[in-house]
Amino acid sequence: MATEKRNLHGCRVLVVEDQLAIALAIEAVLKQLGCEVVGPHARLASALEAARRERLDCAILDINLQGDSVAPIANELAGRGVPAIVATGYPAGSIPPSLRALPRIEKPYLPGDLERLIRRAVARRPLGAR
């Protein structure tokens, strides 16, 4: 599919993840794709601030951030038209209803799976739109 071949160079991706090893792995994959990483953010307050203020093309959100739900971040991003992907190790039934409609990647995941979801998320949106 042509949209899946889109060059992601310069795509600004917000990374919200409280586990350092996972955050670093996501960052490495994104940098290999030519993306600019915003974060990673491990706390709700700083991640929400970035979601409000940064120019973003996409976001990857750990569903549980040190006991806090990322729903406020997802809501902020949705209001700005920024696509988000939730990353979780939880079973589908335990995902909060407000986050169930978002694309999801289950931990642990492969770099190729993350790349496919990012490409799909930004496929219909001009990079740097917001």
C-alpha positions as a printed NumPy array, in Angstrom:
array([[  0.   ,   0.   ,   0.   ],
       [  1.418,   3.396,  -0.985],
       [  0.536,   5.115,   2.3  ],
       [  2.564,   2.542,   4.197],
       [  5.7  ,   3.579,   2.26 ],
       [  5.479,   7.197,   3.392],
       [  8.742,   8.764,   4.456],
       [  8.542,   9.398,   8.184],
       [ 11.558,  11.707,   8.246],
       [ 10.679,  14.615,  10.538],
       [  7.507,  12.983,  11.872],
       [  7.188,  14.214,  15.48 ],
       [  6.082,  11.406,  17.783],
       [  5.173,  11.936,  21.425],
       [  6.385,   8.99 ,  23.525],
       [  4.667,   8.462,  26.863],
       [  6.174,   5.471,  28.662],
       [  7.193,   4.988,  32.29 ],
       [  9.473,   1.977,  31.811],
       [ 12.886,   3.274,  30.787],
       [ 13.965,   0.194,  28.802],
       [ 10.767,   0.262,  26.743],
       [ 10.98 ,   4.031,  26.232],
       [ 14.557,   3.693,  24.958],
       [ 13.56 ,   0.855,  22.614],
       [ 10.693,   2.934,  21.186],
       [ 13.02 ,   5.896,  20.79 ],
       [ 15.558,   3.765,  18.897],
       [ 12.913,   2.452,  16.478],
       [ 11.541,   5.949,  15.868],
       [ 14.982,   7.405,  15.215],
       [ 15.731,   4.598,  12.744],
       [ 12.569,   5.628,  10.882],
       [ 13.738,   9.248,  10.799],
       [ 11.178,  10.433,  13.337],
       [ 11.764,  13.152,  15.901],
       [ 11.021,  11.882,  19.4  ],
       [  9.134,  14.183,  21.75 ],
       [  9.948,  12.832,  25.181],
       [  9.908,  10.19 ,  26.382],
       [  7.67 ,  11.319,  29.217],
       [  7.246,   9.084,  32.253],
       [  4.81 ,  11.267,  34.217],
       [  1.278,  12.342,  33.442],
       [  1.819,  16.069,  34.057],
       [  4.785,  16.464,  31.722],
       [  3.204,  14.265,  29.054],
       [ -0.04 ,  16.256,  29.177],
       [  1.903,  19.508,  28.881],
       [  3.715,  18.165,  25.805],
       [  0.416,  16.986,  24.319],
       [ -0.939,  20.511,  24.702],
       [  2.065,  22.506,  23.498],
       [  4.201,  20.478,  21.094],
       [  3.727,  20.178,  17.341],
       [  2.942,  16.473,  16.973],
       [  2.167,  14.06 ,  14.174],
       [  1.47 ,  10.98 ,  16.292],
       [  1.741,   9.656,  19.853],
       [  2.532,   6.36 ,  21.534],
       [  0.921,   6.143,  24.951],
       [  1.599,   3.588,  27.656],
       [ -1.887,   2.972,  28.996],
       [ -0.841,   3.086,  32.656],
       [  1.635,   5.755,  33.653],
       [  2.828,   5.07 ,  37.196],
       [ -0.745,   4.294,  38.222],
       [ -2.327,   7.137,  36.235],
       [ -4.488,   6.608,  33.16 ],
       [ -3.308,   8.306,  29.972],
       [ -6.932,   9.107,  29.065],
       [ -6.453,  12.873,  29.636],
       [ -3.525,  12.831,  27.201],
       [ -5.492,  10.82 ,  24.643],
       [ -8.396,  13.282,  24.968],
       [ -6.094,  16.262,  24.457],
       [ -4.534,  14.68 ,  21.391],
       [ -7.927,  13.764,  19.933],
       [ -9.038,  17.368,  20.34 ],
       [ -6.009,  18.463,  18.333],
       [ -6.496,  15.79 ,  15.682],
       [ -3.273,  13.986,  16.61 ],
       [ -3.519,  10.204,  16.172],
       [ -2.499,   8.102,  19.162],
       [ -1.52 ,   4.481,  19.638],
       [ -1.873,   2.838,  23.04 ],
       [  0.783,   0.417,  24.201],
       [ -0.148,  -2.066,  26.872],
       [  0.537,  -5.415,  28.417],
       [ -3.004,  -5.559,  29.8  ],
       [ -5.697,  -7.769,  28.27 ],
       [ -8.181,  -5.958,  25.994],
       [-10.992,  -6.211,  28.564],
       [ -9.067,  -4.191,  31.143],
       [ -8.441,  -1.201,  28.864],
       [-10.481,   1.823,  29.955],
       [-13.503,   2.366,  27.683],
       [-12.265,   5.819,  26.644],
       [ -9.126,   4.253,  25.132],
       [-10.596,   1.15 ,  23.475],
       [-11.183,   2.779,  20.092],
       [ -7.515,   3.725,  19.677],
       [ -5.11 ,   1.496,  17.756],
       [ -3.322,  -0.755,  20.21 ],
       [  0.004,  -2.502,  20.328],
       [  0.558,  -5.196,  22.912],
       [  3.759,  -5.402,  24.91 ],
       [  6.147,  -6.923,  24.138],
       [  6.008,  -5.938,  20.489],
       [  8.28 ,  -6.057,  17.484],
       [  9.75 ,  -2.919,  15.904],
       [  8.024,  -3.75 ,  12.602],
       [  4.63 ,  -3.809,  14.316],
       [  5.271,  -0.382,  15.819],
       [  6.392,   0.973,  12.447],
       [  3.221,  -0.288,  10.72 ],
       [  0.981,   1.354,  13.301],
       [  2.829,   4.664,  13.083],
       [  2.625,   4.64 ,   9.294],
       [ -1.111,   3.944,   9.45 ],
       [ -1.637,   6.644,  12.055],
       [ -0.009,   9.374,   9.993],
       [ -0.994,   8.113,   6.523],
       [ -3.9  ,  10.503,   6.03 ],
       [ -2.458,  13.493,   7.773],
       [  0.141,  15.937,   6.5  ],
       [  3.262,  15.803,   8.663],
       [  3.615,  18.832,  10.89 ],
       [ -0.096,  19.659,  10.605],
       [ -0.379,  20.539,  14.292]])
